[in-house]
């Protein structure tokens, strides 16, 4: 299992230092693999698909992402 000292990302919904036990096991059984992406890739996707995100983001995070556009 992968672990790191820090989990620094603005994507707080997926900010973890290591995958959680039971949930990780379920995902391993159902997915063909995992990938990691940078904060800049997440930000670009957010800017591209903003109309699909609804209200599932707080204003401060949205403002910070949009400021880098």
Rosetta constraint file for C-alpha pairs under 8 A:
AtomPair CA 1 CA 18 HARMONIC 7.17 0.50
AtomPair CA 1 CA 19 HARMONIC 7.44 0.50
AtomPair CA 2 CA 18 HARMONIC 5.95 0.50
AtomPair CA 2 CA 19 HARMONIC 7.56 0.50
AtomPair CA 3 CA 17 HARMONIC 5.54 0.50
AtomPair CA 3 CA 18 HARMONIC 4.73 0.50
AtomPair CA 3 CA 19 HARMONIC 7.99 0.50
AtomPair CA 4 CA 17 HARMONIC 5.59 0.50
AtomPair CA 4 CA 18 HARMONIC 7.11 0.50
AtomPair CA 5 CA 17 HARMONIC 7.01 0.50
AtomPair CA 6 CA 17 HARMONIC 6.32 0.50
AtomPair CA 7 CA 15 HARMONIC 5.84 0.50
AtomPair CA 7 CA 16 HARMONIC 5.75 0.50
AtomPair CA 7 CA 17 HARMONIC 5.19 0.50
AtomPair CA 8 CA 15 HARMONIC 7.18 0.50
AtomPair CA 9 CA 15 HARMONIC 6.47 0.50
AtomPair CA 9 CA 39 HARMONIC 6.34 0.50
AtomPair CA 10 CA 15 HARMONIC 7.96 0.50
AtomPair CA 10 CA 39 HARMONIC 7.13 0.50
AtomPair CA 10 CA 61 HARMONIC 7.19 0.50
AtomPair CA 11 CA 15 HARMONIC 6.12 0.50
AtomPair CA 11 CA 39 HARMONIC 7.61 0.50
AtomPair CA 11 CA 42 HARMONIC 7.97 0.50
AtomPair CA 19 CA 23 HARMONIC 7.80 0.50
AtomPair CA 19 CA 24 HARMONIC 5.68 0.50
AtomPair CA 20 CA 24 HARMONIC 5.40 0.50
AtomPair CA 21 CA 25 HARMONIC 6.31 0.50
AtomPair CA 22 CA 26 HARMONIC 6.35 0.50
AtomPair CA 23 CA 27 HARMONIC 6.24 0.50
AtomPair CA 24 CA 28 HARMONIC 6.08 0.50
AtomPair CA 25 CA 29 HARMONIC 6.36 0.50
AtomPair CA 26 CA 30 HARMONIC 6.39 0.50
AtomPair CA 27 CA 31 HARMONIC 5.73 0.50
AtomPair CA 28 CA 32 HARMONIC 7.52 0.50
AtomPair CA 28 CA 33 HARMONIC 7.34 0.50
AtomPair CA 37 CA 41 HARMONIC 6.22 0.50
AtomPair CA 37 CA 42 HARMONIC 6.99 0.50
AtomPair CA 38 CA 42 HARMONIC 6.43 0.50
AtomPair CA 39 CA 43 HARMONIC 6.04 0.50
AtomPair CA 40 CA 44 HARMONIC 6.10 0.50
AtomPair CA 41 CA 45 HARMONIC 6.22 0.50
AtomPair CA 42 CA 46 HARMONIC 6.11 0.50
AtomPair CA 43 CA 47 HARMONIC 6.17 0.50
AtomPair CA 43 CA 65 HARMONIC 5.94 0.50
AtomPair CA 44 CA 48 HARMONIC 6.13 0.50
AtomPair CA 45 CA 49 HARMONIC 5.98 0.50
AtomPair CA 46 CA 50 HARMONIC 5.32 0.50
AtomPair CA 46 CA 53 HARMONIC 7.75 0.50
AtomPair CA 47 CA 65 HARMONIC 7.66 0.50
AtomPair CA 47 CA 66 HARMONIC 6.99 0.50
AtomPair CA 47 CA 69 HARMONIC 7.78 0.50
AtomPair CA 49 CA 53 HARMONIC 6.93 0.50
AtomPair CA 50 CA 54 HARMONIC 7.58 0.50
AtomPair CA 53 CA 57 HARMONIC 7.61 0.50
AtomPair CA 57 CA 61 HARMONIC 6.86 0.50
AtomPair CA 57 CA 62 HARMONIC 6.55 0.50
AtomPair CA 58 CA 62 HARMONIC 6.35 0.50
AtomPair CA 59 CA 63 HARMONIC 5.97 0.50
AtomPair CA 60 CA 64 HARMONIC 6.22 0.50
AtomPair CA 61 CA 65 HARMONIC 6.26 0.50
AtomPair CA 62 CA 66 HARMONIC 6.11 0.50
AtomPair CA 63 CA 67 HARMONIC 5.98 0.50
AtomPair CA 64 CA 68 HARMONIC 6.81 0.50
AtomPair CA 65 CA 69 HARMONIC 7.05 0.50
